[in-house]
Amino acid sequence: MITLYGADWCPDCRRSKNLLARLDVPYEYLQVDSDDDLRDQAVALAGRQSIPVIVLPDGTVLVEPSDPDLRGALIAQGLATA
């Protein structure tokens, strides 16, 4: 399962969520701005305070990925087609 740490007010989070939806890739969305523990988890994963933080099934962590980077990572893991 993909985990996306984000916030509704974040345009990059909305963009990544939209791409996952368009590619029909399921994911778990964790709202970091209403939960200090989730925010701390996202910061620990990213190494800095940035969102979205996306954790792929193999443990790869993407921080603020562009759509091409996220799509490429999904394709590489067999979660989306080219």
N, C-alpha and C positions, 0 to 999 in steps of 0.2 A: 504494500500500500504506500502511496505517496502521501507525505505530510507537508502541508503548506502552512507556514506560520505567517500571519499577515494581519491587516486591519482594513476595515471597510473604507476608510478615508484615503487609503494609499492607492494612487493610480497604477503603480507598478504591480501591486497585488491584484487589482482588478484585471489588469492586462494578462497576467499569468493565469488567473482563474478562468478568464475567457478562452485562452488558448487551450487549456486542459479540457474545458467543456466542448470546444469545437472539435478537438481530437477524440472526444468521448473517452477520456482517461479518468478513471475514478481517483479521488483523493480525499484526504481528511483535512478539513480546514480548521485551524486553531487561531482564534482571535486573541492577539497578544495585548491589545490596548486595554482589555478589561480583566486581565489576569496576570499579576506580577510574576507568578511562577512560570507561565508560558513565555512571557517576555524574557525572563532570565534564561530559559532553555534556548530560545532563538538566538540570544546574544552569545551564549556559550557555543552554539553550533557555528555561528557565523564569524565569531571572533571580533565582532563589532556590532554596533546597534544599527542594523539595516534590515529592512524587509522588502520584499518577501524573502523568506528563507524556505527553501524547498528541499526536502530530504527524500531521495529516491529509494526504492526497495533495496538496493545494494549498499546503502549507506552514504552514497555520494550526496554532498551538500552543495546546493547552488544558492548564491546570494545575489539578489537583484538581477536574475538572468534576463538577457534579451530574449525575444521570442525565438530567433534562430538558435540560440544556445540551448534553450529549454527544449525545443523541438528536437534538436540533434541529440541531446542526452536521452530523451524518451525513445527515439529511434534506436540509438545504440543499445538500449536495454530491452528492445523488443516490445515496448509499451505503446508505440505508435508506428505507423507506416510512413514512408517517404512521400 
